[in-house]
Amino acid sequence: MSLAGLAVILVIFMNRNYETRFWPGATDRDVPILWLMLGSGVSSVIAFWLLTRIRSVMKEVAELAKEKKRSEEAAAQARRAAELEKQEKRIDEKLTQALGDQNSQG
């Protein structure tokens, strides 16, 4: 960690007097290189942070969509099970009624 800090201090010290006109909108005056370095560093950190946030939100949205699909499938399966149970009850009633009619005739 101290080596990284030392490297940053060295870069700042070595670039303290350099200037350039490569700054958008600043063609008539020189701008210190340190401002360019700071601007690019901050914008890189912000872009990385935004991209990771967007990626995590997209993952959560996909996970929520999968969970919704699973719950819909479970509800559909429960409806089919209820329908099958009703059909089985009707078939059982018809069988008992038919067996009861046969026993009364016989």
C-alpha positions, 0 to 999 in steps of 0.5 A, spaced: 500 500 500 505 504 501 508 503 494 502 505 491 502 511 495 509 512 493 508 511 486 502 516 486 506 521 489 512 520 484 507 521 478 504 527 481 511 530 483 514 528 476 508 532 472 507 538 477 510 543 471 507 540 465 502 543 461 498 542 455 492 545 451 489 538 450 483 540 454 476 540 451 474 548 450 481 550 453 485 551 446 487 558 448 490 557 455 495 551 457 492 546 462 496 542 467 497 535 466 495 533 473 488 536 472 487 531 466 490 525 470 485 527 475 479 528 470 481 521 467 482 517 473 475 520 477 471 519 470 474 512 470 472 510 477 465 513 476 464 509 469 466 503 473 462 504 479 456 505 474 457 499 470 457 495 476 451 498 479 447 497 472 450 490 471 447 488 478 441 491 477 440 487 471 442 481 474 436 482 480 431 484 474 433 477 471 432 474 477 426 477 479 423 475 472 425 468 473 422 468 480 415 470 477 416 465 472 417 460 477 411 462 481 406 463 475 408 455 473 407 453 480 400 457 480 398 453 473 401 447 476 396 448 482 390 449 478 391 443 474 392 439 480 385 442 482 382 440 476 385 433 476 382 432 483 375 435 481 375 430 475 377 424 479 371 426 484 366 426 478 369 419 476 369 416 483 361 419 484 359 416 477 363 409 479 359 409 485 353 411 482 354 405 477 356 400 482 350 402 486 345 401 480 348 395 478 347 392 486 340 395 486 338 391 479 342 385 481 
